[in-house]
Amino acid sequence: MTADTISTLIENDLANTEQLSQLLKNERLQLETRNLEALQSLLQQKTELLASIERNGKACKNLLQQAGFPGTRQGMKEYCQQLGLEDSFTALQDNLRKCKELTLINGAIVHRSRINTLKIIDILRGIPTGAGLYTHAGESAHATEFRSLGNA
């Protein structure tokens, strides 16, 4: 029973991680085009998939411990090797790695967008955004007057 259940959980997670990978690729596109409505929908779908993956992970951990294996990745690997599920487990690990890479890329896009937005807000407020300037003597020159776009 435990072997069949773990096999089913791994297969479910394989499908979930493939879906998550597609969502993350779509999320990247929506981030690049700044489509906030589509991002909101993707966030809901992503949350549901992640919750399902987490539930399956907890269930696997409990089943592994009941079977006398440690509830770790190494324990799962050993158990899958005994059952001949090592290919599925390896594919799942690969999918998780891909999802992590896609998440890091999307995080970098969000970070860059945030920085750009803050720079635009500073410009509108009249706060200089460039690096400090130097005088002819090599000393740093400080802008003494800030002018907001509204006052310009």
C-alpha positions in Angstrom: 0.0 0.0 0.0 2.8 2.5 0.9 4.6 1.8 -2.4 1.5 2.4 -4.5 0.7 5.6 -2.5 4.2 7.0 -2.8 4.2 6.2 -6.5 0.9 8.0 -7.0 2.2 11.0 -5.0 5.3 11.2 -7.1 3.3 11.0 -10.3 1.0 13.7 -9.0 4.0 15.9 -8.2 5.5 15.3 -11.6 2.3 16.7 -13.2 2.1 19.5 -10.7 5.7 20.6 -11.2 5.3 20.5 -15.0 2.2 22.7 -14.6 4.1 25.0 -12.2 7.0 25.3 -14.7 4.5 26.4 -17.4 2.9 28.9 -15.0 6.3 30.3 -14.1 7.2 30.8 -17.8 3.9 32.5 -18.3 4.5 34.6 -15.2 7.8 35.8 -16.7 6.0 36.9 -19.9 3.4 38.7 -17.8 6.0 40.4 -15.7 7.9 41.6 -18.7 4.7 43.1 -20.2 3.5 44.3 -16.8 0.1 42.6 -17.2 -1.1 42.8 -13.5 -4.5 41.2 -14.1 -2.9 38.1 -15.6 -0.3 38.0 -12.8 -3.1 38.0 -10.2 -4.7 34.9 -11.9 -1.3 33.2 -12.2 -0.6 33.8 -8.5 -3.8 32.0 -7.5 -3.0 29.0 -9.7 0.6 29.0 -8.5 -0.6 29.1 -4.8 -2.8 26.1 -5.4 -0.1 24.0 -7.1 2.4 24.8 -4.4 0.0 23.8 -1.7 -0.7 20.5 -3.4 3.1 19.9 -3.8 3.6 20.7 -0.1 0.7 18.3 1.0 2.2 15.5 -1.2 5.6 16.1 0.3 4.3 15.8 3.9 2.4 12.7 3.0 5.5 11.1 1.4 7.5 12.0 4.5 5.0 10.3 6.8 4.8 7.2 4.6 8.6 7.0 4.4 8.8 7.1 8.2 6.1 4.5 8.6 8.1 2.3 6.2 11.2 2.7 8.4 13.1 5.2 6.2 14.2 8.7 7.2 11.8 11.4 6.0 14.5 13.1 4.0 15.4 13.4 0.4 18.0 10.7 0.8 15.5 8.4 2.5 13.1 9.0 -0.4 15.9 8.3 -2.9 16.7 5.0 -1.2 13.1 4.0 -1.0 12.5 4.8 -4.6 15.6 2.8 -5.6 14.2 -0.3 -3.8 10.8 0.1 -5.6 12.2 0.9 -9.0 10.8 4.4 -8.9 14.2 6.1 -9.2 13.5 7.5 -12.7 10.3 9.1 -11.6 12.0 10.5 -8.5 14.9 11.9 -10.6 12.5 13.5 -13.0 10.7 15.1 -10.1 14.0 16.5 -8.7 14.8 17.8 -12.2 11.4 19.5 -12.4 11.8 21.1 -9.0 15.3 22.4 -10.0 13.8 23.9 -13.2 11.0 25.6 -11.2 13.6 27.0 -8.8 15.6 28.5 -11.7 12.5 30.0 -13.2 11.5 31.5 -9.9 14.9 33.1 -9.5 14.6 34.6 -12.9 11.1 36.0 -12.1 12.4 37.3 -8.8 15.2 39.2 -10.6 12.6 40.7 -13.0 10.5 41.9 -10.1 13.5 43.3 -8.3 14.6 45.2 -11.4 11.1 46.5 -12.0 10.9 47.7 -8.4 14.2 49.6 -8.7 13.1 51.2 -11.9 9.8 52.3 -10.3 11.6 53.8 -7.4 13.9 55.7 -9.7 10.8 57.1 -11.6 9.2 58.1 -8.3 12.4 59.9 -7.2 12.5 61.8 -10.5 8.9 62.9 -10.0 9.7 64.0 -6.5 12.7 65.9 -7.7 15.3 63.8 -6.0 18.5 63.3 -8.0 19.0 59.7 -9.1 22.4 59.8 -10.7 25.7 59.3 -9.2 27.4 62.2 -7.6 29.2 64.7 -9.8 32.7 66.0 -9.3 34.0 69.5 -9.5 37.1 70.6 -11.4 39.1 70.1 -8.2 38.0 66.5 -7.9 35.7 67.1 -5.0 32.2 65.7 -5.0 29.6 68.3 -5.9 26.2 68.1 -4.2 23.1 69.2 -5.8 21.8 72.1 -3.7 18.5 72.5 -5.3 16.0 69.8 -6.0 13.2 70.5 -8.4 10.3 68.2 -8.7 8.7 67.6 -12.1 5.6 69.5 -10.8 7.7 72.6 -10.1 9.8 72.5 -13.2 
